């Protein structure tokens, strides 16, 4: 009985440590946004960083497709941009299920750089699409199958996009997937 109690306390301590680490990461992220290092960033650089981060860790049924316009670029803080894009991809993989396909496309449209991250996962209820960017907001565990977390990932993404003078929008239909469109 003592062993079970100690294991329970140890598990709770690990969970608390993880939550505190995420809170500290959020605070660090907020500070980083005050000191952006903007420079020309090629789409190929962003694509390479996302591939390196995710391709080795994909679950057996998950797919990640990244298409970047060959000569495309934009002005941004590369590190912040990669972190924000990675968070959206991470969420798509996490909530998309065992056989989700995530497609990232980067292109130029007139004077804007456009990055889309789309998945064929379960989608987001339309009434929740804007709420997902609020700090600490999470879907009900019955819908996502997820319980743990702080609900800070997409809030961080929106803050980053605002700091980079970019606009992020989300479009989703239940059982048909979700698409994030970012315009720089």
C-alpha positions, -999 to 999 in steps of 0.1 A, spaced: 0 0 0 29 23 8 45 16 -26 12 24 -44 10 57 -25 46 66 -33 41 58 -70 10 80 -70 29 109 -53 58 104 -77 34 105 -107 17 136 -95 51 153 -89 61 144 -125 29 159 -138 33 190 -118 70 194 -129 58 190 -165 31 217 -161 56 241 -144 81 235 -172 54 244 -198 44 275 -179 81 286 -177 84 279 -215 54 301 -221 69 330 -200 102 326 -218 84 326 -252 66 358 -242 100 375 -234 115 362 -267 88 380 -286 99 413 -272 133 409 -289 127 396 -323 156 392 -348 140 397 -381 159 387 -413 151 372 -447 140 336 -442 137 312 -471 108 287 -472 134 259 -478 150 268 -444 116 265 -426 108 233 -444 141 217 -435 137 226 -398 102 211 -397 113 179 -415 142 175 -391 120 180 -361 91 157 -371 99 131 -397 120 109 -374 92 109 -347 61 102 -368 39 73 -356 37 45 -381 4 57 -397 11 94 -396 23 113 -426 38 148 -430 40 164 -464 59 197 -468 59 217 -500 78 250 -502 79 273 -532 116 270 -544 125 307 -543 100 317 -516 111 338 -486 98 363 -461 111 385 -434 107 371 -399 125 358 -368 134 323 -381 135 307 -346 102 321 -335 86 312 -368 98 276 -367 86 272 -331 52 285 -340 48 264 -371 61 233 -351 34 239 -325 6 239 -351 21 207 -367 25 191 -332 -12 198 -324 -23 183 -358 -3 152 -351 -14 149 -315 -51 154 -320 -53 140 -356 -51 103 -346 -31 74 -356 -35 78 -394 -35 116 -398 -19 133 -428 -5 168 -422 3 190 -452 24 221 -449 25 244 -479 46 276 -483 40 300 -511 40 336 -522 7 353 -531 12 388 -545 31 407 -518 25 381 -490 40 349 -478 14 323 -471 19 292 -450 -9 266 -446 -9 237 -423 -38 213 -430 -47 179 -417 -74 153 -423 -81 147 -386 -113 149 -367 -117 187 -371 -127 214 -346 -163 223 -338 -169 257 -356 -179 274 -324 -145 265 -309 -123 277 -337 -114 311 -322 -113 299 -286 -84 276 -294 -61 306 -294 -71 317 -259 -46 309 -231 -55 278 -210 -83 268 -233 -87 231 -240 -114 210 -257 -133 186 -235 -114 154 -231 -144 134 -245 -139 152 -279 -101 151 -281 -93 120 -261 -66 142 -244 -66 152 -208 -32 167 -199 -18 200 -209 -22 237 -203 -38 249 -234 -10 273 -241 4 261 -274 -19 278 -298 -21 309 -276 17 311 -280 13 307 -318 -11 336 -320 11 358 -299 41 350 -321 21 357 -353 10 391 -338 46 399 -329 57 391 -364 29 412 -379 13 381 -394 -23 370 -394 -34 334 -385 -68 320 -393 -83 286 -387 -109 268 -409 -123 235 -398 -152 211 -403 -159 181 -381 -146 148 -396 -130 167 -425 -99 182 -409 -85 216 -400 -65 242 -419 -44 270 -404 -35 298 -428 -8 323 -419 -1 354 -439 31 374 -435 
